[in-house]
Amino acid sequence: MDITPADKNGRLLKSATYASVATALLLVGVKFAAWLATGSLSILASLIDSLMDVMASFINLMAIRFSLNPADDDHSFGHGKAEALAGLAQASFIAGSALILFMHGIERLASPAPLQSLGLGLGIMVFSILATLILITFQRYVIKKTNSTAIRADSLHYATDLLTNVFTIIALLLTRFSWGLIMDPLFSMIIALIIFRSAWQIGSQAVQLLMDQQLPRGQREVIEQIVLGHQQVLGMHDLRTRQSGQIAIIQLHLDLSATLPLVEAHSIGKDIEHLIKESFPGADVIIHQDPVSISARMVDTMDSGQ
């Protein structure tokens, strides 16, 4: 049996979600050990962030498995928007974790506490950075192949984790100085603000997809070039696009000569549909053919040129 592009994308998406959950669980374990050993609020901030990762990645896993289900009688356009819903849920979790971290930072600023076992804490944070880098590299590959909203949201969050881990290491190093005790809670608050910004970006993108935002301008221009590049097409109008999970939904009207037989007009529509699907694999393409008088077309062209 031949493996279709949709099947390949489905396997990549599932692999990315499994890798995300496994990495998040690993990081929770090592950061929990580091927090117990050091008592660092910055490490606790990173730990809470990783706990949110576990929940968000699990939601991603369930949503992507659901989004890959084919269309049915109740969902004729498929289940792709489950990815956007997962992104929105992620944003909620991430924003909640940011608020918790910020409040802990304020509390610790009021009563700074010395840290223990800094060497162990630093080593674990370096390990966390390396594990996160490996995951992000794989996620970027999956995003390039699938353009998945849910994986992009997950990857953006883990990219933010890299920055939070670096800040945590800096905070741990600064606590070696007598004045450095306030650095640990201060950096945890900075991390909280970065996490909240990440939540805002993820949530905004998910909302736009749920609101059926058009495909990016560059992709719409590709569609126009394909359509207008056909020799028998006189023009096009009413191009409407949106993304539903892995499926690009494209609708447009073709301007064809009114003298063309119905069979030939239908054949031209099928040719263009095939060309669009070559550039947008798995796309749902709907084309409506509009008859246009050649003489009327020439008059319109002359009027527009005046």
Summary of the structure (lengths in Angstrom):
residues: 306
radius of gyration: 25.8
end to end distance: 58.3
largest distance: 87.5
contacts: 1053
relative contact order: 0.13
helix: 72%
strand: 10%
